[in-house]
């Protein structure tokens, strides 16, 4: 798969709430760093992160744009409530090695009625 196809597959699995399927897209030692939180290291920890997040809030990723440059893919997204963000995925050997996401955590928490940490 091309890096873009890996990210498109990621969006499908994210929108299905499929934590196991998402985790399978990452290298065993991958890092997922949502800049509003501490980096999450390793496939098992990334799976657990998605399980917690899917249990806490109903999330949908609507693709605004996808930009591919070599092994890096930039994903611009929004959700149905209007929250916007972007993610950068480094893909090697058909798996995500590194992901960094930028979004407004306070707006997310308020939209989903979650406690402000």
MOKA-V164256 format. One record per backbone hydrogen bond with DSSP energy under -0.5 kcal/mol. NH is the residue of the N-H (numbers start at 1). CO is the residue of the C=O. If there is no record, write none. Layout:
BEGIN
nh->NH co->CO
nh->NH co->CO
END
This chain:
BEGIN
nh->6 co->2
nh->7 co->3
nh->8 co->4
nh->9 co->5
nh->10 co->6
nh->11 co->7
nh->12 co->8
nh->13 co->9
nh->14 co->10
nh->15 co->11
nh->16 co->12
nh->17 co->14
nh->18 co->13
nh->19 co->17
nh->22 co->18
nh->23 co->19
nh->24 co->20
nh->25 co->22
nh->26 co->23
nh->27 co->96
nh->30 co->27
nh->31 co->97
nh->32 co->40
nh->33 co->31
nh->33 co->99
nh->34 co->32
nh->35 co->33
nh->35 co->101
nh->37 co->34
nh->40 co->32
nh->41 co->39
nh->42 co->30
nh->43 co->28
nh->46 co->42
nh->47 co->43
nh->48 co->44
nh->49 co->45
nh->50 co->46
nh->51 co->47
nh->52 co->48
nh->53 co->49
nh->54 co->50
nh->55 co->51
nh->56 co->52
nh->57 co->53
nh->59 co->57
nh->62 co->60
nh->62 co->78
nh->63 co->61
nh->64 co->76
nh->65 co->76
nh->67 co->74
nh->69 co->72
nh->72 co->69
nh->73 co->89
nh->74 co->67
nh->75 co->73
nh->75 co->87
nh->76 co->65
nh->76 co->74
nh->77 co->85
nh->78 co->62
nh->79 co->83
nh->82 co->79
nh->85 co->77
nh->86 co->102
nh->87 co->75
nh->88 co->100
nh->89 co->73
nh->90 co->98
nh->91 co->71
nh->91 co->89
nh->92 co->95
nh->95 co->92
nh->96 co->25
nh->97 co->90
nh->98 co->90
nh->99 co->31
nh->100 co->88
nh->101 co->33
nh->102 co->86
nh->104 co->84
nh->105 co->103
nh->108 co->104
nh->109 co->105
nh->110 co->106
nh->111 co->107
nh->112 co->108
nh->113 co->110
nh->114 co->109
nh->117 co->115
END
